[in-house]
Amino acid sequence: MDVIWTIISSFLEQLQKPTLSFLIAGMVLAALGSKFEIPAPVYQFIVILLLLKVGLGAGIAIREAEPMTLIVPALGAVVVGVLIVWLGGLTLARLRGVSQVDGLATAGLFGAVSASTLAAGMVMLDDSGQEYEAYIGALYPFMDIAALVTAILLARLAAARNSGLAVQGGGALALHAGQGGVAVEQGSLVRHILVDTCRSPAISAMLAGLAIGFLARPDVVYHSFYEPLFRGLLSILMMIMGMEAWSRLSALRKVAHVYVFYGLTAPLIHGFIGFGVGMAAHHLTGFSAGGVVLLAVMASSSSDISGPPTLRAALPEANSSAYVGTSTALGTPTAILLIPLWIALAELVISG
């Protein structure tokens, strides 16, 4: 009983922190029909600054990090991304009322990472005084790309099996039906997806920050410009996301109700997967309690920046109302509200 009360009290305490308060405020404003609006260019500017900040901080930290301390969590991030999509393919994509391509696209979005949710987790850990590896932002692309590549590959393979016809997709995928089944030229498809994903604004900004932080010496501009702006910009982003989440709820009425169940439960299940992999890294390399929390945060999140345009380009036949609506309206706010749970659990299992 004491354990449950500890988790509940920690959760309620975190709800009062600015990060979650602004998210809830945005949802309330949208529910009340407020005309409050942040211009799209301002939103994009805020996102790019946040991603550059996370990338720069990770790149600066990687310069001084031991290779093994980074390799194990990075491999864990890849495993988590692939596992989440695989589970989605076994569950959501096989349910009545859900097409296989829509289910896999949704699983891919939930396997990818939300930069804003990761940033929110960092701020909440800072507010709690819990330390974490500064290079944690470098794990973002590993999980993000692994999930998107897996989802698109599985969706393309499923479409090929269902059609039983030869398909040539934009020069990226060649399928040949024969007695031995379907032979797939996967190498070119994987390269095509990797290139498209890395060119997306989110991953591009993150990788640019990583490269600059690692190869150059941007410490002065990082501490004088990016660090002071981080919390204020994140609070605005949380309010925007709250309003967007509420407005997207109407899109879910157009798809199967099972998406609602998935959007509410998947972040919790995925977060526990990330937490478990983080605990394994903790025992193997001394990965910090804060690092375990952020790996769980990344696993529970769903991509809100890099994922949607990548999936729209690679799987144009997928219903964006299904995967974007489920992610934005339910997945993202649920993942952010779950951050206090991972903090409390880490304090109980590791720090306690």
N, C-alpha and C positions, 0 to 999 in steps of 0.2 A: 504493500500500500504506500509506503514511503517513497518507493521508486516512481510509482505513478504520479504521486503528488509533486515530486521533484520535477518531472517532465512537464506536467501541466503548469506549474508555477513559472518555470523557465519560459514556456511557450507564451503565457500571458504577459510576462515581462517584455519579451521581444516584440509583441504586438504594439507596444507603446513607443517603440523606437521609430525614428523618422522614416526609415526605409519603408516599413509596412504601413505606417500612417498615411503616407502620400499615395500609396497604391490603393488603399481603402477609400481615401478621399476622392480619388479619381473615379472609382466605381460609383460612389454616392452621387457625385456631380452628374455623371451620365444617367443614373437612374432617375434623377430629378429633372432631367431634360435641360440641363445647363447648356448655354451656348459657348461656354469656355472652350477655346481651341488653341493649340500650338501649331503654327505653320509647319508644313512638311519639311521645308529646307532647314528650319531650326531643329526639328527632330533629328534629321539626318546628320546635322553638324554635331549635335550632342552625342549621338551614337558613335560617330567616327572618333571624337575626342576620347570617349570612354574606352574604346577598343585600342586606340593608340596608347593610352595610359597603361592599360593592362599589359599590352605587348611590350612596351618600353620597360616596365617594372620587371617583367619576366626575363627579358633579354639581359638586363643589368645583373639580375640574380644568377643567370646561367653562367655568366663569365666566371663566377667564383664557386659554382656548384661542382661537387664530385659527380662524374659521369654516371656511376651506378645509382646514385640517389635519384637521378632523373629518369634513367632507363626503366626501372621497375614500375614507377607510377605511370609512365607514358605507355608501356605495354598494357598495364591494367586499364588505362583509359580506352585503348583500342578494343580490348576484350569486352568491356562494358558496352561500348557502342554497338559492336557486332551482336552481342547477346541480347540486347534490348530489341533490335530489329528481328532477330531470329524468334524471340518469344512472341512478338507481335504477329509474325507470319504464322505461328502455330495457333494463335488465339484469335485476335481481332480479324485477321484476313480470312478466317475460315467460318466466321459466324454468318448466320442467315441475314440477308439484307445488306451485306458488306461485300463489295467486289474485291477480288484479290489485289488488284492494283491500288485501289483506294486504301485498303487495309495496310498494305506495305508502305505506301507513301506516308500514311499517318504514323506508322511505327518508325519510319526513317526520320520524320520530323521530331518525334519524341526521343529518338536515340541521339540526335544531334544536340548541340548545346546552345543555350540562351546566354549571350554575353551579358545582358542586363541582369539576369538572375545570378550569374556568377559574380558580377560586380556588387549586387545586393548582399550576397553571402559574405564577400570580403569586408564590406562596411559593417555588417552585423557582428562579424568576428572581432573587428577592431573595437567596436563599441563594448564588446564583452571582455576585452583584454586578452583574447586567446590568439596566440601566435600561429602562423602558418608559413609554409615555404613561399618565398617571394617569387619563385619561378612557376607557381601553380598555373598562371595564365598560359604557360607554354603547353599545358596538357589539353587546352581547348581544341586546337586543330586535330589532334590525334583522335579524340572521341568523335568530333563533328564529322570529319571526312570518312572515318571508318563506318559510321552509321549510314551516311548518305550513299556511299558507294555500295554497301551491302543491300540497302533497300532498293536502289535502282537496278542492281544486278538481279536480285530475286524477282522483282516485278517484270523485268524484260524476259527472264527465263520462263516465268509463269505464263506470260503472254505467248511466248513461242510454243510452249507445250500445248496450250489451249487451242491455238490456231492450227498447229501442225503444218504450217506453210513456211516457205523460205522468206526471211525478212531481212531487209537491209536498212538499218536505221542511221541515217546521216553519216555513213562511213564509219560509224563507231562500233556497229554490231553486225556480224554476219552469222546467220543460222542456216544450217543445211540439214534437211531431213533425209534420213537413210535408214538402212536396216539396223544399224547400231544405235538408232535413236537420234538425238539432236546434238550435233557437234557445234560448240560455241567458241567463237574467237573472242575470248574474254579480255585478252591483254589490251587490245585497242580500245575496248569499251571502258575499262578501268582508267586508262590514261586520259581518255576523253572526259570522264567524270571528274578526275583529279584536277585537270586543267580548268574546267568550268568552275569547280568549287573554289579553287585557289584564286580565281579571278573575281569572285564575288566580293562586294564591298567590305563585308565583315571580315572574311578571312584575309583579304588583301591588307586591310588596315592592321590586323593583328600580326600578320607575318612581317609587315614593314616595321612595326614597332619592335618586334623581336630582333630583327636583323640590325636595326639601328642601335638598340640597347646592347646587343652582344658585340657588334663590330666597332661601334663608335664610343664616344664618351658623352652621352646626353644627360648626365646626372644633374647638371645645373638647371637646364630647362625643365627637366622632369620634376625636380623638387620645387622650383619657383613658379611653374605654370600649371602643369598637369595635376600634380598632387593637391594644391589648394582648391582647384575647381571641381575635383572629382565628386565630392559629396553633394554639392549644390546641384550639379548637372544630373546626378543620379536621382535626386529627389524629384526633379522635373520629369525625368524619364519614367519614373514609377507612376506619377500621376497620369501621364499620357497612356501608359500601359493599362492602368485601371479603367480609364474611359474606353479604350479600345476593346478591352475584354468584355465590358458590359454591352457594347454595341454589337459585338460579334455573336452574342448569344442567339440573336434572331436567325443567323445563318445555320445554326444547328437544327432548326426546325425542318430544314429541307432534307436532312439525312436521317439515317437510322438512329433510334434512341440509344443503341448500344455505344455510339460514339460518346455520349454523355457519361456513361458508366466508365468507359475507357479513360476519358479525359480526367475524371476525378480519382480513379484508382491507380492508373499507370505511374504517376509521379511518385506515389508512396512505394510501390513495388520496385520501381527502377532505382529510387533513392536507397532502398535497402541493399540492392545489388551493388551500387557504387560504394556504399558504406562497408559492405563485406570485403570488396576488393581493396578498399583503402586500409582496412584492418590488416589484410594480408601484407600490404606494403609496409604498414607500421611495424609488424613483427619481423619482416625481412630486412628493412633498411632504416628503421627508426622514423618512418614517415610520421609527421606530427599529428596531433589530434585535430588541429585546425585544417591540415591537409586532408585528413579523412573526411571532415565535414564538407569541404569544398568539392571533393570527388563525388560525394553523395549529392550535393547541390547540382553539379553538372549533370549527373545521371538522371536526377529527377526533373530537370528542366527540359524544355522543348524549344527548338530553334525558332527565333522570331526575326532573324535578320538574314542569315546566309542560306537557311534551308528552303524557305518558300520559293525564291526565284530559281534555285537549282532544280527543285522538283518540277516546277512548271516547265522548265526547258527540257528536262530529261524524260518526264512522264506527262506529256500534254493531255493524255487521255484520262488522267486521274482527276477526280472532283476536288477542286481546291476548297470548296465550301466545307468539305468533310475534314481534310487534314489541317487547313489553316484555321477554320472555325473551332475545331476541337482543341487545337494548340493554344490559340490566342484567348479564346473565351474561358477555357477551363484549365488547360495544362499549365500555362504560365502563372496565373494567380495562385493555383494550388501549390505549385513548386515553391513559389516565394513564401507562401504561408507555412510551408513545411520546414523552412530553414531553422526556426527555433527548435524543432524536434531533433534535427541532426546535431545541433549544438548541445542540447541537453543530453542526448544519447552519448555523445563523445565525452562529455564531462563525467557521465556516469560510468562508462566502460573503460575509458583510458585515464582521464585525470583523477577519477575517484578511486 
